[in-house]
Amino acid sequence: MTEIPQERRVVTAIPGPKSVELQARRLATVAAGVGSTLPVFTARAGGGIIEDVDGNRLIDLGSGIAVTSVGASAEAVVRRASAQLADFTHTCFMVTPYEGYVEVCEQLAELTPGDHAKKSALFNSGAEAVENAVKIARIHTKRTAVVVFDHGYHGRTNLTMALTAKNMPYKQGFGPFAPEVYRVPVAYGYRWPTGAENAGAEASAQAIDQINKQIGAENVAAIIIEPVLGEGGFIEPAKGFLPAIAQFAKDNGIVFVADEIQSGFCRTGQWFACEDEGIVPDLITTAKGIAGGLPLSAVTGRAEIMDSAHSGGLGGTYGGNPVACAGALGAIETMRELDLNGKAKRIEEVMKGRLAEMQSKLGNGDIIGDIRGRGAMIAIELVKSGTKDPDPQAAADLAKACHAEGVLVLTCGTYGNVLRFLPPLVIGEDLLNEALDVIEQAFGRI
């Protein structure tokens, strides 16, 4: 495995000529509905760098959307997955099982919150994990309704589109959607009408009131929430909100599901974001960072809930693929050995400090309305000067300016006005600061 120099290098326009040529081939054969944030074609990646086919090296502040937390070519992931590839690529765990699947489930039982007996089932994608969590909750409770939250994102399958709040681009034109899905308010502190300090108590009271009056708690199988809302804008529910909702679920026999697909596996400076307020979910869904870039997801939860499904009721041809399981064991090994929770906390310290300085320099006409997030899951919400009106154009312009200078950033948010930062947890601090320099300069150009 060749070590990629950990330095930004821009040698062509971005995208460069080879990427432009590949993009033309792509447009001829790849469906138009599959988008790309930046059409530079990757040749190799590792640490905090993506190198494209033209020889440009971009600082990676996206991690493939929080996937390559251990880097895109982590030694332990490559070593374990390569060894597994040499032994066998697939048998289907439902046909003849293998140890790697069991080992991943053992690790999940150890790492996820709570000291109760736990079991897991492995799948391929985050959406698949969420969909199976709903199946498990429904068969366990013998109820049908599912409660989700404003600004939530849970996937692109039919059921998970129904669970997802944002219409465009995820839902537009793809209905009708799965029934018995209900949406209630979330404690979005920055935009809460009576102020962030009241958001936790007021939003939880409103959500619980709506559930009781409009659905009936006795009809609810599951309440599903991201402990830090990802696509919705890296929203941290105001303090007190998650404990209140979790307690309501417990009091009413509702399965509380923490969707940790983006926020899990050291991303927020803890193994799982729900640990911040001591939340112990009944079920937790994971994917993205679990396997160092290989496709793997899981539902982990209380053994008695997980065992509610009959034999053969859960699974899938590729679920818990042996190579992906090997990758997961390598990723977890790396997270432990390098203390990636500690590294995520340091990334937060550096990023929030620098972003606050930028906010201060911009003065009263500040377009950075809010700086938020935890660990290496940080965001800035951009607003029109002197207001809280969302400014999606500023987010798009900032991203474009960063891309041109060799820094890959992503946007998100229900209003499209949030710049989100998801650096690999192994990124060097000098590289991170260089990326922040580019971001600061970009503010001067929009």
Secondary structure, 3 states (H helix, E strand, C coil): CCCCCCCCECCCCCCCHHHHHHHHHHHHHCCCCCCCCCCCCEEEEECCEEEECCCCEEEECCHHHHCCCCCCCCHHHHHHHHHHHHHCCCCCCCCCCCHHHHHHHHHHHHHCCCCCCEEEEEECCHHHHHHHHHHHHHHHHCCCEEEEECCCCCCCCHHHHHHCCCCCCCCCCCCCCCCCEEEECCCCHHHCCCCHHHHHHHHHHHHHHHHHHHHCHHHEEEEEECCCECCCCCECCCCCHHHHHHHHHHHCCCEEEEECCCCCCCCCCCCCHHHHHCCCCCEEEECHHHHCCCCCEEEEEEHHHHCCCCCCCCCCCCCCCHHHHHHHHHHHHHHHHCCHHHHHHHHHHHHHHHHHHHHHHHHHHCCEEEEEEECCEEEEEEECCCCCCECHHHHHHHHHHHHHCCEECEEECCCCCEEEECCCCCCCHHHHHHHHHHHHHHHCCC
